[in-house]
């Protein structure tokens, strides 16, 4: 679970840029809903600007995960992630696959049209980070010395990505095919099938394989073609659009309400940071229907919450299909498409989706609150891995230090010098931890250093407190955290330099 949470934290950097991109695309599509920028230069400008990021989430995730999971957050790790992405997606592109299999491009399995996914980005990012952490300190023989150290991981990542590509060449198509077959099966189950589709669509978001299901219901893969038929006004009123309608209550109302719940459950000193993310991501979800900025903010750090979200999505799809409430989208199930589609001939009682959405906002809000409280889920800005619990530094049962308790400790006077403050603080903490050889790994969150210690007996807590830190705590047999404050990043950087 902690590994998933590390992935989730690593995604925060790329996720932070997505809401703005989604809003740009939504505004552009609102200006030109039929031409997608073909009939308006302003719309084309906005759509293209937003699409440059939204359509390339995979590469953003590859770089973000590689950087965030690396031990020292060095740019070489990010470069390794980029190398892994470029090699893997190029080797598995339809053109390359056609050459390797000596067939025409038209004969290449449809699975390879959906290879540039978030899942591939996260996967190669993890591989790149593992390689960087293992090989960035390797010294090669003198003849190859130029490629030593941080120049080595990108090279090894390129080789590893070739192996990954070879595996996916055989694994990806059958998995994709199974999902298409599954979608074909549930398409005959009526409203219940629509609910199953909504549930699995959300569950597959982290892998990018939801596109396989979407192709069954939204396009003309097996004859349903739900999106085109809805907008062209062909089909059956109350039926055409059933694989789209149930998303509106979730994307416009449910998910933003879930974001509000996560904001309210964030630790007090993290609320501003979490609030800005949830506000931007929630508005993007409501306005445009682009849910990834909000979903990727919690799907890895709190997987159970994401399962609840998938269940509620399935329920919403089932309810809308049961009562034949229909609406459609050309971009996604947000406010823009909702307004544009409500007056179309195939729209059937679309105003009821707003009523359903208001109900689902309440359900999402309280379901998220209940799950976070009951299972102590570490959503953004909450819990020991992501934020500082005030009780830990105010005499709580797990605290080993507090501002009051530290008043009798001698302070190092050189910390008063602004120019050397971070370095001197890093030197004192490093000394108190038993030196660089006693640190297995070093990471940091919003306010704390998170450390793996080789030998806890070598740790001198009084020496660490001389760095004027608010507190410290042992979180395991070989793990501990040092509370530094909001300038923790600068202290951590100085500690890395000293190592």
FENNOR-V164194 format. One record per residue. RES is the residue in one small letter. SS is DSSP state (2 for helix, 1 for strand, 0 for the rest). OMEGA is omega in whole degrees, -180 to 180 (* if undefined). Layout:
((RES | SS | OMEGA) (RES | SS | OMEGA))
This chain:
((x | 0 | 179) (x | 2 | 179) (x | 2 | 177) (x | 2 | 179) (x | 2 | 176) (x | 2 | 176) (x | 2 | 179) (x | 2 | 178) (x | 2 | -180) (x | 2 | -179) (x | 0 | -176) (x | 2 | -179) (x | 2 | 178) (x | 2 | -180) (x | 2 | -176) (x | 2 | -177) (x | 2 | -173) (x | 2 | -179) (x | 2 | -180) (x | 2 | 179) (x | 2 | 180) (x | 2 | -180) (x | 2 | 177) (x | 2 | 179) (x | 2 | -180) (x | 2 | 179) (x | 2 | 179) (x | 2 | 179) (x | 2 | 177) (x | 2 | 179) (x | 2 | -177) (x | 0 | -174) (x | 0 | -177) (x | 0 | -176) (x | 0 | -178) (x | 0 | 179) (x | 0 | -179) (x | 0 | -177) (x | 0 | -180) (x | 0 | 179) (x | 2 | 180) (x | 2 | 179) (x | 2 | 180) (x | 2 | 179) (x | 2 | -178) (x | 2 | -179) (x | 2 | -180) (x | 2 | 180) (x | 2 | 179) (x | 2 | -178) (x | 2 | 180) (x | 2 | 178) (x | 2 | -178) (x | 2 | -178) (x | 0 | -179) (x | 0 | 179) (x | 2 | -179) (x | 2 | -179) (x | 2 | 176) (x | 2 | -180) (x | 2 | 178) (x | 2 | 180) (x | 2 | -177) (x | 2 | -179) (x | 2 | 179) (x | 2 | 179) (x | 2 | -176) (x | 2 | -178) (x | 2 | 179) (x | 0 | -173) (x | 0 | -177) (x | 0 | 176) (x | 0 | -178) (x | 0 | -179) (x | 2 | 178) (x | 2 | 177) (x | 2 | 178) (x | 2 | 177) (x | 2 | 177) (x | 2 | 177) (x | 2 | 178) (x | 2 | 178) (x | 2 | 179) (x | 2 | 179) (x | 2 | -177) (x | 2 | -179) (x | 2 | -175) (x | 2 | -177) (x | 2 | 177) (x | 2 | -180) (x | 2 | -177) (x | 0 | 176) (x | 0 | -179) (x | 2 | -179) (x | 2 | -180) (x | 2 | 179) (x | 2 | 179) (x | 2 | 179) (x | 2 | -178) (x | 2 | -179) (x | 2 | 179) (x | 0 | 176) (x | 0 | 176) (x | 0 | -179) (x | 2 | -179) (x | 2 | -178) (x | 2 | -178) (x | 0 | -180) (x | 0 | -178) (x | 2 | -179) (x | 2 | -176) (x | 2 | 170) (x | 2 | -178) (x | 2 | -178) (x | 0 | -177) (x | 0 | -174) (x | 0 | 177) (x | 2 | -180) (x | 2 | 179) (x | 2 | 178) (x | 2 | 180) (x | 2 | -179) (x | 2 | -179) (x | 2 | 176) (x | 2 | 178) (x | 2 | 180) (x | 2 | 180) (x | 2 | -180) (x | 2 | 178) (x | 2 | 180) (x | 2 | 180) (x | 2 | -178) (x | 2 | -177) (x | 2 | -169) (x | 2 | -176) (x | 0 | 178) (x | 0 | -177) (x | 0 | 175) (x | 0 | -179) (x | 0 | 176) (x | 0 | -173) (x | 2 | -178) (x | 2 | -180) (x | 2 | -173) (x | 2 | -179) (x | 2 | -177) (x | 2 | -180) (x | 0 | 173) (x | 2 | -173) (x | 2 | 174) (x | 2 | -175) (x | 2 | -176) (x | 2 | 179) (x | 2 | 180) (x | 2 | 180) (x | 2 | 178) (x | 2 | 178) (x | 2 | 179) (x | 2 | 180) (x | 2 | -180) (x | 2 | 174) (x | 2 | 177) (x | 2 | 178) (x | 2 | 180) (x | 2 | 178) (x | 2 | 179) (x | 2 | -178) (x | 2 | 178) (x | 2 | -178) (x | 2 | -175) (x | 2 | -172) (x | 2 | -178) (x | 2 | -180) (x | 2 | 177) (x | 2 | 178) (x | 2 | -179) (x | 2 | 178) (x | 2 | 179) (x | 2 | 177) (x | 2 | 178) (x | 2 | 179) (x | 2 | 178) (x | 2 | 178) (x | 2 | 180) (x | 2 | -175) (x | 2 | 178) (x | 2 | 179) (x | 2 | -177) (x | 2 | 176) (x | 2 | -178) (x | 2 | 178) (x | 2 | 177) (x | 2 | 177) (x | 2 | 178) (x | 2 | 177) (x | 2 | 179) (x | 2 | 180) (x | 2 | -180) (x | 2 | -178) (x | 2 | 176) (x | 2 | 180) (x | 2 | -179) (x | 2 | -176) (x | 0 | -179) (x | 2 | -178) (x | 2 | -177) (x | 2 | -175) (x | 0 | -178) (x | 0 | 175) (x | 2 | 178) (x | 2 | 178) (x | 2 | 177) (x | 2 | -179) (x | 2 | -178) (x | 2 | 180) (x | 2 | -171) (x | 2 | -174) (x | 2 | -173) (x | 0 | -170) (x | 0 | -178) (x | 0 | 179) (x | 0 | 175) (x | 0 | 180) (x | 0 | 173) (x | 0 | -169) (x | 2 | -176) (x | 2 | -177) (x | 2 | 180) (x | 2 | -180) (x | 2 | -176) (x | 2 | 178) (x | 2 | 178) (x | 0 | 178) (x | 0 | -180) (x | 0 | -178) (x | 0 | 180) (x | 0 | -179) (x | 0 | 178) (x | 0 | 176) (x | 0 | -175) (x | 0 | -177) (x | 0 | 179) (x | 0 | 176) (x | 0 | -168) (x | 2 | -175) (x | 2 | 177) (x | 2 | -177) (x | 2 | 178) (x | 2 | -179) (x | 2 | -173) (x | 2 | -178) (x | 2 | -173) (x | 2 | -173) (x | 2 | -177) (x | 2 | 176) (x | 2 | 177) (x | 2 | 175) (x | 2 | 176) (x | 2 | 177) (x | 2 | 179) (x | 2 | 179) (x | 2 | 176) (x | 2 | -178) (x | 2 | -180) (x | 2 | 178) (x | 0 | 177) (x | 0 | -172) (x | 2 | -178) (x | 2 | 179) (x | 2 | -171) (x | 2 | -179) (x | 2 | -180) (x | 2 | -180) (x | 2 | -179) (x | 2 | 180) (x | 2 | 178) (x | 2 | -177) (x | 2 | 179) (x | 2 | -179) (x | 2 | -179) (x | 2 | 179) (x | 2 | 178) (x | 2 | 177) (x | 2 | 178) (x | 2 | -179) (x | 2 | -172) (x | 2 | -174) (x | 2 | -176) (x | 0 | 176) (x | 0 | -171) (x | 0 | -172) (x | 2 | 180) (x | 2 | 180) (x | 2 | -177) (x | 2 | -179) (x | 0 | 176) (x | 0 | -178) (x | 0 | -173) (x | 0 | 180) (x | 0 | -179) (x | 0 | 179) (x | 0 | -176) (x | 2 | 180) (x | 2 | 179) (x | 2 | 179) (x | 2 | 176) (x | 2 | 176) (x | 2 | 177) (x | 2 | 179) (x | 2 | 178) (x | 2 | 180) (x | 2 | 176) (x | 2 | 177) (x | 2 | 179) (x | 2 | 179) (x | 2 | 178) (x | 2 | -180) (x | 2 | -178) (x | 2 | -179) (x | 2 | -180) (x | 2 | -180) (x | 2 | -178) (x | 0 | 177) (x | 0 | 173) (x | 0 | -175) (x | 1 | 170) (x | 0 | -177) (x | 0 | 180) (x | 0 | 173) (x | 0 | 179) (x | 0 | 175) (x | 0 | -170) (x | 0 | 177) (x | 0 | -177) (x | 2 | -177) (x | 2 | -179) (x | 2 | 178) (x | 2 | 180) (x | 2 | -176) (x | 2 | -173) (x | 2 | -171) (x | 0 | -177) (x | 0 | -179) (x | 0 | -176) (x | 0 | -178) (x | 0 | 179) (x | 0 | -178) (x | 1 | -178) (x | 0 | -177) (x | 0 | 179) (x | 2 | 178) (x | 2 | 176) (x | 2 | 176) (x | 2 | 177) (x | 2 | 178) (x | 2 | 180) (x | 2 | 179) (x | 2 | 177) (x | 2 | -179) (x | 2 | 176) (x | 2 | 178) (x | 2 | -179) (x | 2 | -180) (x | 2 | -176) (x | 2 | -176) (x | 2 | 176) (x | 2 | 178) (x | 2 | 177) (x | 2 | -179) (x | 2 | -177) (x | 2 | -179) (x | 2 | -180) (x | 2 | -174) (x | 2 | -175) (x | 2 | 178) (x | 0 | -177) (x | 0 | -177) (x | 0 | 176) (x | 0 | -176) (x | 0 | 178) (x | 0 | -176) (x | 0 | 174) (x | 0 | -173) (x | 0 | -179) (x | 0 | -172) (x | 0 | -175) (x | 0 | -179) (x | 0 | 174) (x | 0 | -175) (x | 2 | -180) (x | 2 | -177) (x | 2 | -178) (x | 2 | 179) (x | 0 | 177) (x | 0 | 179) (x | 0 | -174) (x | 0 | -179) (x | 0 | -176) (x | 0 | 174) (x | 0 | 179) (x | 0 | 175) (x | 0 | 179) (x | 0 | -179) (x | 0 | -178) (x | 2 | -176) (x | 2 | -174) (x | 2 | -179) (x | 2 | -177) (x | 0 | 177) (x | 0 | 179) (x | 0 | 177) (x | 0 | -174) (x | 2 | -177) (x | 2 | 179) (x | 2 | 180) (x | 2 | -180) (x | 0 | -174) (x | 2 | -173) (x | 2 | -175) (x | 2 | -171) (x | 2 | -176) (x | 2 | -179) (x | 2 | 180) (x | 2 | 177) (x | 2 | 179) (x | 2 | 180) (x | 2 | -179) (x | 2 | -180) (x | 2 | -180) (x | 2 | 178) (x | 2 | 180) (x | 2 | 179) (x | 0 | 179) (x | 0 | 178) (x | 0 | -175) (x | 2 | -179) (x | 2 | -179) (x | 2 | -179) (x | 1 | 178) (x | 1 | 177) (x | 1 | -179) (x | 1 | 176) (x | 1 | 179) (x | 1 | 174) (x | 0 | -174) (x | 0 | -175) (x | 0 | -171) (x | 1 | 168) (x | 1 | 177) (x | 1 | -168) (x | 1 | 167) (x | 1 | -174) (x | 1 | -180) (x | 0 | -178) (x | 0 | -178) (x | 2 | -179) (x | 2 | -179) (x | 2 | -178) (x | 0 | 178) (x | 0 | -175) (x | 2 | 180) (x | 2 | 178) (x | 2 | 178) (x | 2 | -178) (x | 2 | 177) (x | 0 | 176) (x | 0 | 179) (x | 0 | 178) (x | 0 | -179) (x | 0 | -178) (x | 1 | 175) (x | 1 | -179) (x | 1 | 174) (x | 1 | -177) (x | 0 | 180) (x | 0 | -178) (x | 0 | -179) (x | 0 | 179) (x | 1 | 177) (x | 1 | 179) (x | 1 | 177) (x | 1 | 180) (x | 1 | -179) (x | 0 | -176) (x | 0 | -174) (x | 0 | 177) (x | 0 | -176) (x | 2 | -178) (x | 2 | -177) (x | 2 | 177) (x | 2 | 179) (x | 2 | 179) (x | 2 | 179) (x | 2 | 178) (x | 2 | 178) (x | 2 | 178) (x | 2 | -179) (x | 2 | 179) (x | 0 | *))
